[in-house]
Amino acid sequence: MASKSLPSLRWGILGTGWVSTRFAADIIVSHPSAPVQHLITALGTSSQTRGEQFLSSLSSASSLDPIKPKIYTDYSSVYTDPEIDIVYIGTPHSYHKEQCLAAIAAGKHVLCEKPFTINAAEAEEVISAAKAKGVYIMEAVWTRFFPLVLDLKKMLHEDKIIGDIHRLTCDFSLQKDMDALPPTHRYKDVNLGGGALLDIGVYPLMWSNLILDGKVGVEASHPEVKATMVVLGGVDYEDVIVMKYPKTNRIGILTASLRARRREEFLRVEGGKGVITVSGPGCSVPRKLKIQVDGEEEREVEYENEGAGFYFEADAVAKDILEAKKESAIVPLEESVRMMRVMDDIRKQGGVEYPQDK
């Protein structure tokens, strides 16, 4: 259990799907580096039964006591609960904008799952509201906070262990039986922001920017983007994206699929003096670096996380809030808007339009 001498950050969780369940389980794991005691104060869910099942999965976590999370079957009660400091939004993409705005209006800090919103216009509206209200808000690009990612960034851009970076390839695939899924499933429903890009394609885009640019937000350069998609039923099943960074003469080939088998090694970075590859259970969960530098013996570095690794971002958010910051330096608000603009462009080229775009 986290030390009682630590300050507390009281969370309201929206949604009971996979990502909310994993996030909640991770933040109540005790670890010595935690800047706060994370407390799950309330849960917003579509039904009492789902809420009880969600909490049952966390019942072994002693840090839930003495505060037992309240179950609300209407999200508005989460926003107005005076015992909540921050709202975590883990619902389908199409709900993010309205839920962010509602939480902000109630004066709550917000951590919203990726994609931040459906499009750039929505992202700008949410950010404008957060700034006007003076609350903290961040897009939950959890992978950016992994120690492996932070170490890799230093290796490439500060230590430059493989020299000047030339290109990368990155893939995120989930082998789903798309034909068997109902039209209302979040992968297939255009009204829910369905398709590969917003759900998983955002990760190869993250890696591309991290490696081929190295800067975020207002300091980041603007790549040239070429994209094509396999679109069925109005949503993208397969994506191929080429990112060219004219300022650095670097190029990336990115792929995402809801129908292809994933591979353990999902990222390859090539430089003038060597190659680094990254592998793990998925593009969002990197676990191992393989470093091949010319003239040196190949080496591997493995990283083990407690739980899935969501607590890295939760701890970073808590630290920012303790320091009275309104946004993250690792995932600044301008970066979220910029990436939404890139995805808007990719969808336009690929032929995917959501109701929110009209």
Secondary structure, 3 states (H helix, E strand, C coil): CCCCCCCEEEEEEECCCHHHHHHHHHHCCCCCCCCCEEEEEEEECCCHHHHHHHHHCCCCCHHHCCCCCEEECCHHHHHHCCCCCEEEECCCHHHHHHHHHHHHHCCCEEEEECCCCCCHHHHHHHHHHHHHHCCCEEEECHHHHCHHHHHHHHHHHHHCCCCCEEEEEEEEECCCCHHHCCCCCCCCCHHHCCCHHHHHHHHHHHHHHHHHHCCCHHHCCCCEEEEEEEEECCEEEEEEEEEEECCCCEEEEEEEECCCCCCCEEEEEEECCEEEEEECCECCECCEEEEEECCCCCEEEECCCCCCCCHHHHHHHHHHHHCCCCCCCCCCHHHHHHHHHHHHHHHHHHCCCCHHHC
